Amino acid sequence: MMREMKSGSIDIVCTSPPYNIKNKYNKYKDNLPKEDYLKWMRNVFIEIKRILKNNGSFFLNICSKNKEPLLIYEIVNEFKDIFIIQNDIIWVKSICIGDDPNMSFGHYKPVNSDRFLHKTYEKIFHLTKNCDVKVDALSIGLPYKWKCNRKNRKTGTVGVDLRSRGDSWFVKYETIQNKKERFYHPAPFPVILPEYCIKFHGIKKGMVVLDPFVGIGGTLIACKKLGIHGIGIDMDEKYCEDSKKRLMQYDKKKDKDNS
């Protein structure tokens, strides 16, 4: 599908491809020989570069499993001559602060092991062609805890009550209670994650966002929320249909909230 798209026609690519860690998708078999998987990823990256605008952003969410921790860096090696890592972002899914059990936030998939730790984060690489894309960091900013920091110590001017979120984004992982849920997917990401990515790049009228591994449509819902164009591709017809249904569900909820 990407080969049929016009060169330089996409503003943002935001996606999370299969991790090749034997996730149980509806149709796709997530267990390619590693060399085949890496070659496939490289071909995807080359095509994304072709269709992405020169000032576009590619947000790549990937992770590796405990038994094969180098995989994520082998994937990075496949795009090192294609894209530049402009920002290296950590998606924090769960975090514990201190020893207080009440200061544990978020969720993660538990690992039943006496050797490995639970995976409580994933990577989001912000990739660009030339590392020169200006971003809108304050669009996902946080208010200052200490309001005195709003004041510029040199000029004395007081800025907006927002500071950059930095390169660690805490976004709760969406848990799946059972595989019979209406819109089941083994590895969905929360809608707020692509929403953050799109806002961080900067929203412009008429922009187009692509998710070539759209799954059950989280990126498309984020585009709908932000009032921009979104394109989703998936090899699995069921996931495509589920994406459409979730978009319709979002529209109905929006209409109900506005009534």
N, C-alpha and C positions, 0 to 999 in steps of 0.2 A: 504493500500500500504506500509506503514512504517513497518508493521508486517512482510512483506515479505523481508525486507532489512536486510543485514548482520549486526550483532552487530559490533560497532566500525568502521564503514565504511565511516562515514561522517566527514569532517573537520569543516564545518561551517553550521549551520542552521540559516537562515535569513528569517523572516516571520512576517506577520501581520494577525493574525486570525480575524474572525468576532468579533466585540465588543459587540454583543448582545444589540444593541441600535436601532433595527428596521431599519437598512439600507436596501434599496430595491435592493437586488441582483437579478440576472436573474433567479436563481433557488432556492437557499438556503433561508430559512425563518429565519431571524435574530431576533427571539423573543422567544427563549427558556425560560422556567421557570428558574429562576436564579440558583437554586440548580442543575438542570440538566446541565446547561451551565458550571458551575464551575466543576462538576464531569467530564464532557467531556474534559475540558481544562486540568484537572489533568491527565487523561488518555493519552492525547497528550504529555504532558511534560514527563511522564514516558517512553513513547516509544521513544521520542527524545533523552533522556538520554542513552537509550540502544544503539541506532545506532550511537551516537556521539563518536568520539575518546576522549581519556582521556585528551588530550591537545586541544580539540576542543572548539569552541565558539558558543553560541546560542544567537542570537540577536532577541529580542522579542519586536516588536512595538505594543503598546496597548494604549488605551485612554478610558476615561469614559465620560458620559454625565453629564451636570450640575445638572439634577434632581437626579442623582445617583452617586455622587462623590466617594463613598466608593468602587465601583465595582473594580477599578483598584487595590486597596489594598487587596480586597478579592481574586483577581487573584494571586497577589503576595503570599498570604497566602497558595494558593494551591501548589506552587512550592518551598516553603521555606525549605522543607525537601528533595527536589530532586536536586535543583541547588542552587548555591551561586551567589548572585549579586556581580560580580566583578567590574562593572562600571554602574552607574546610569546616563543615558544620556538624555538630553532634546533636542528634535527636535523642534527648533524654526521655525515656519512657517511664522510668521509675527511679526514685531517689530516696535515700534515707539520710536524715540530717541528725547527727549526734546519736545518742543512745535512747532517745525517747521514742517508744513505739508509735506514739501519736504523730510523730514527725516523719512518717513514711508516706510518700505520695506516688500515685500512679500504679501501673500494672506491668507485668512481664510474663513471658511464658516460662514456667519453672523448668529447671533441668534436673532430672532425676539421676544424680551422679555423685560419687564420692571423690571425684577428681576435679570437676569443673565448676566454675561460678555461673550463676544465672546471667543471661545477657540482658542488661537493662538499658542498652543504647544501640543506636544504629547510626550509620554515616549518611550525610547528605553532602555530596560534592557539588558546589556551584561552579560549573564549567563554562568558560567563554573562549572565544577564538583568539583574543589578543590581550586578555586581562585588563581591558580598559573600559568595561561597562560600569557606568555610574549607577548606583543603587539607591533605594529609598529606605534606609535602615530604620528611620523613625516611624515609618508606616506600621511597623510591628514593635515599636518601642514601648518602654515601660515608664511610668511616672517615677520621679526621683524620690527616694526615701528621705533624703536630707535636702530640703528645698533650697538651701543656700548654694547648692551646686549648680543651680540654674543661672547664677550670676557669673558673668565673665569677669575674671579678676583683673584683666588688663583694661577693658573698656567700661566696665561697670554696668553694661547692659544686661537685662534679664531675659533669658530665652524661654522657649516653651518648656512645659513640665514633662519632658520626655527624654529618655536616654536610650542608647542602643541596647538591644537585647544581647548583643555579643554573638559568639559562635556556639553557644549552648542553648538549644531551644527545648524547653520542657513542654512536651505535648503528651497527654495521657494516651496510652495504647488502648485501642478498642478491643475489649475482650469478646470472645465468641463462646457462648454458653453451650451450644450444641450444633451439630452439622445439619440439623433439619431446619435451621432458621431459613426464613424466606430468601434472604440475600446472602447465602453463605459463600465465603471465600477464605482460603487458609491463611492469607497474608494481606489483609486490607490495611491501608493506612487511614488515619482519621482525616476527615475533610479539611480540618484546620491546618494540616501540614502543607498541602499544596496551596492553600490560601495564603499562608505565611510566605511561601516561596514566590508566589505571583506578586504579592504586595511588596516584598523585598526588592524584586527586580524593578518594580515601578509600573503602575497601570496607566495605559494610554488608550485613547479612543480608537476602536477598530482593531485592537491587537488580537492575535490568535495564539492560543495555547494548544500544544499537542501532548497527548499521553499515548505513546505507542504500545503500552502494556496496561490498558485502562482498567482491567479487572472489572469490579462492580461500580466503577464510575466516580470514585472520590474526587478526582481532578476535575471532572466535568461539573460536578455539583459546586465545587469551589468557583469555577468560572461563572456558573449561573448566579451564584451569590454576589459576585463582583461585577456582573453585567458585561462580561467580555465573551468573545467567541472561544469555544473549545471543541477540539477534535479528539475522539477516542478510538483507538484501534485495539482489537483483541482477536486472537485466533479461535476463541471459544464463543460460539453463538449464544450459549446460555448467559455468559457474563455480559455480552452485548445487550441482550434482552433485559437482564437485571439492571444494567446501567440506565436503560431507557425508563424502566419502571421506577427506579429511584429518583430520576429527574422529574418524572410526573408526580411522584409522591412529594418531592420538595415544592413543586409548583402549587399543589393543593394545600400544603401546610402554609405556604406564603400567603395564598389567597385567604385562608382562614384567619391568619394572624392580622391581615389588613382589613378584614370585614368587621 
